[in-house]
Amino acid sequence: MKSIMKFVLLMFIFAGVSLNAQSEAKKIGFKLNGVYTAWGQLQNDFRLGAVPYADHYIVQMFRLNLAVNYGKDIKAVTRMDLGQGWWGVDNVPPSYRGASGLFDNKDANYYLHVDHAYLWFKFHPINTAFTVGRFNWSLGNKLVLDNNWDGISADVNINNNNLKLGWIKVSEGVNGISDYDKGKALPYGNNDPLDANLLLASYTAKIKTTNLEVYGMYYKDAGINDSTAFNIDGLHYNRPRFTPQVTSLGVFGIAGSSKLDRLSLTYEANYLIGKDDINNPTHAGFLNTSDGSKTDPLKYDINNGDLAGYNIYLKMNYAVTDVVTFGLTAGMGSGDDDPTSGKGNVNKLRTSGFFYMTEVWEDSIMPDEEGITPQGLGAPNIRAYRELENTTAIQGNVLFKITPKWNFFTSFTYLMATEPIYAWTAAGPDLNTSADDIGMEVDFKTDYKIYDKLTLTFRGGYFIPGTGGQYLINGNDKNDDPAYELKTTITFKF
């Protein structure tokens, strides 16, 4: 009898454990989505004829997003690139030599790379959602900040509006965890292991048909005793010549979008102020896309230690009919009127190149966490401007929705420099020779939906350089061949 009672009791315990496990299992959910994309690129005369330039290649990316949630208020999220590579570069380890040198040391040739890994949870007593880990940080239209970084953010719900507060660990200075005081010797050679950090705040509100974001951030790099700063020295791509080092930076801005019947508006204005506390007597520094042994003779801006800059952006689209939409896009970014003295110019902290205006001139998904191939003239092998840096642009465009599955977009853009661009040689800038006409560009893009989730895209651009554009890229006006690009893309989103 006792054995029967023990058996019945044990069955009740097992049943209770089983029911509890089933109940717990019901709380756990999985969500998987992703994208496969292959790009066929044809790029010609990106050096405007100064050297032979004909790059025709194919790259691909297979990206998965996986979220594991426990009920409504907790989830862990990761984003992985499983098959990202350049066709014909067969599992070559990242290095500074060969094709993989453009990949920012990323395991980009069919290895697994984790872009995002974070925990999200909502704490109801203070109506706040917290995100902890590595994820994307961006502001406005991605003119001043757009990058994957480690950090903590808090999203506070205030009357259905959102206040975001964030802290980002940008850099530890070296591949270690040391925080030596400024006065102490550095044990790792010419590297300063003090930190770089970023504090961020933004407030987003919806007012009828307008979405508005007011933001601010402050960045500080303490590791500059070795005469290098994380921005720009710690980046694995080359910025345009005569770029300042950013040791501290404050940014204030407002961005938004509005819908007024058939008129859609997107806009942003921001102001940047900072410091370059490294006193460089010459423009020369190490080349960012080398192992440190190569010199970039025109790397640094020489300034008085003060940095300042701004960006203004407006995009308008008017739907004339359900088939035809006309657009006007305009932007202005500050520039440096003298790369040998005075204040230095700064237009951003760090971006990945997802702000789009033209196909060739500044469109450049950088070879870092987000991409593996240079694309527009802002790529590190050409080193033209990106986003609105020292650029005043005006564009007219039109979009045709030919059928529900097929659309066609085309645009014309005129580009000028906000401040004159100086000619240069390896000895430095020529302050007696300058121009402000960057050039003009004609672009097109057409998308065709093969299936609901499968899209074929064909796009391209034709850039006609002005004298300022020639000075920026080659240092002289001896070569003015138009640069053009054609790109075919197949995209499957699931």
Residue, then its C-alpha position, 0 to 999 in steps of 0.5 A: m500500500k505504501s508503495i502504491m501511495k509513493f507511486v501515486l505521489l510521485m506521479f502527481i509530482f511529475a505531472g506538476v513538474s510537466l505542467n509547469a514546464q509546459s506552461e514555461a515553454k508556452k512563454i518562450g517564443f522565437k522570431l526569425n527573419g533575415v535577408y539575402t542580397a547579392w550585388g553586381q557592381l560595375q564601377n568605372d573612372f572613380r579616379l576621374g581618369a588619373v589612373p586606370y579604374a574599372d572594377h567589376y565584381i559581385v558581393q553577397m550577404f546572408r543575414l539572420n535576425l533571431a529574437v528569443n522572448y520570454g513573455k512580452d517583456i523580455k527578449a534576447v536578440t542577435r543579428m548574424d552575417l553568415g555568408q557575407g563575401w566577395w565572389g572569387v575571394d575564397n575564404v581569405p582571412p582578413s588582413y591589410r593585404g589583398a582584397s580583404g584589406l578593405f574589410d576592416n579586419k572583419d571575418a567577411n569571407y563566409y565566416l560567421h560575424v555577429d553584428h548585434a547581441y543584446l537583451w531587451f526588457k521592460f520595467h513597468p514600475i517606471n514605464t521604461a524599456f532597457t536595452v543592454g549589449r551591442f546594437n545600432w545607435s543612430l540619430g535623425n537621418k543618420l547624418v551625425l551618428d549611425n554605428n553598431w556599438d556596445g552600451i546601455s539605453a533606457d527608453v522612457n514612455i512619456n505620454n506616448n512620446n519617447l525619451k531615450l537615454g544612452w551610454i556607449k562604450v566606444s573604445e578601450g583604447v587598446n585590445g585590453i582593459s587597462d585604464y592607466d592615468k595620464g601621467k603613467a608610462l604606457p606598457y603597450g608601446n605607442n598606444d594609450p589605453l584610456d577610454a572613449n565614451l559617448l552619452l546620448a539623449s533624444y526625445t521623439a514625439k508625434i504631433k498629428t501627422t508630424n514625427l519630431e526628434v530632438y537630440g543631443m550627444y557628448y563624446k569624449d576620448a581620453g586616450i590621446n597621450d600617444s598623439t592618436a585619437f579613436n576618431i579618426d585614427g582608430l577607424h579602419y578606413n580612410r577619411p578625406r584628406f585634412t580631417p581633424q582628430v576628434t577628442s571631444l564632440g557635442v552635437f545638438g539637432i532636430a529632425g523630423s518628418s511630416k505628411l500634409d495631404r500629398l506632400s511629404l517632408t523629411y528634414e534635419a538641422n544640427y550643430l556640432i562643437g568640439k575639440d582637437d586636443i592633439n597638436n599636429p605640426t604637420h598633416a602626416g599620419f599613418l594610413n588607416t588602411s595599412d598595418g601602420s607602416k605606411t604614411d598618409p602625408l595629407k591625413y590631418d587638418i591643422n587647426n587651433g584646437d577648436l572644432a565646429g560644424y553643421n548640417i541642414y537637410l530637407k527632402m520634399n515629395y509631392a504625389v501628383t497622382d498615384v503613379v507620379t511623384f515629384g521630389l526636391t532634395a537639398g542639403m548643406g554641410s559646413g566645410d573648412d576654409d583653411p586646412t592649415s590653421g583656424k578652426g577645424n570642421v566636423n560634420k559627424l562622429r561616425t556613420s556607416g554610410f546609409f544616408y542616401m542622396t546620390e548613387v556615385w558621389e557620396d553613397s558609400i556603405m563603409p567596409d565595417e560592420e555593415g558592409i564589405t565593399p567600397q561603393g561610392l566616391g566616398a569609399p576609402n580608396i577614393r576619399a571624397y566627401r560623405e553625407l553633407e561634409n563641405t557639400t551644398a547640394i540640390q536635387g530634382n527627382v521623379l518616381f514613376k509607379i509603373t505597375p504595382k510590382w514595378n517602379f522607376f526613379t531618376s534624379f539630377t543633382y548639382l553639387m557645390a562645396t560650401e567652402p572652397i576645395y584646395a588643390w594639393t600635392a604630397a607637400g600639402p594644400d595649395l592655398n592659392t588654388s581653389a574651386d567650389d564646383i564639385g560637379m553634377e550627377v544623373d541617377f536612376k533606380t528601378d525595382y521589380k517585384i518578382y515575388d512578394k519577398l523577392t525584388l530585382t533592382f537595377r540602378g546606376g549613376y553618372f557623375i560629371p566632375g567640376t574643378g572642385g571635385q577634381y581637386l578633392i579626389n586627385g589634387n589637380d584639374k588635369n583629369d575630368d573623366p566622368a565616373y559612372e556606376l551600374k549595379t544589379t541587386i537581387t534581394f530576398k527578405f523573409 
